[in-house]
């Protein structure tokens, strides 16, 4: 065979292989009607750890935006001030507090998001000055880099920093993801920027969540995407009955937000899923319908609930929050008032480990306490 044609044949085969590798496989899942309490989630997860975040007059958390679990550390971004806390997951004691206001090196007016480099054990903070700040776990400022672009969410994975932005708050199909390699100073852009003329809506939870993989879902698309290397793979799509048609989406205007909210509420329309967290067997996520869902990855069985009820704690858990970490757990945030209103279990068969966890919660009576984090592990 002529060497020219042989070379051309090899190139075509390689291109075909790359195309095949990047194809998306999508499983269509029907969403069942919501059930208030069906016990399904309790049957598959059990309470493993209670973390009462230390409360002092100097350390009051206002708006928890990101929670990262790393070994015996919890790294928390609080958006009210904004501040970064590092605390001991076993005791809830705050070990490091980062609050550097200003415009100088290592300083911010606001912090958009944080991530954690588990190789170098460094906290990465992206601020509103388009700078990426590096801190160690003791809060020492290490260095900063200028980033071209303003992003709402960041994550770290295998030496790369993932940047995700919402195009000024408006929805895009699909999302644009940019990957930065700090060692090589190189960028990769994934996805397509296709602007949708739609009110500036956002979802009800976290966009990028790192668990077994990094998952995200575009608002209005109901696609569940996994970031794998330099490829976005759409693995699932929720096939719901009550949804906005393409025609309805195209008729929306930027000033149409109030009617959109009223219509989606009246029609019980599901238009956003976020906070996707993956364990060994399940995917757990939030929706705009003020509930959360759990899907079995093997059977695609999907359960939906407004809350999770813990009989031993005597509390109803509404605030599922996706922490970052590959640990087969899901997390709920409980406020001071919610804990005080609980109806404790009065039986004699409560596990000793659970009793010890509950005894760690000692709330201050003279002022509002920081949140309590409940971690449930997969059975």
Helices and strands as residue ranges (DSSP letters): H 3-21, E 27-30, H 40-44, E 45-52, E 64-70, E 73-78, E 83-88, E 94-98, E 111-117, E 122-127, E 131-136, E 141-146, E 153-157, E 160-164, G 167-169, E 177-181, E 186-190, E 209-210, E 214-216, E 223-228, E 231-239, H 246-251, H 257-266, E 273-278, E 282-287, E 292-296, E 302-305, E 308-310, E 315-317, E 320-321, E 329-334, H 336-340, H 352-359, E 372-378
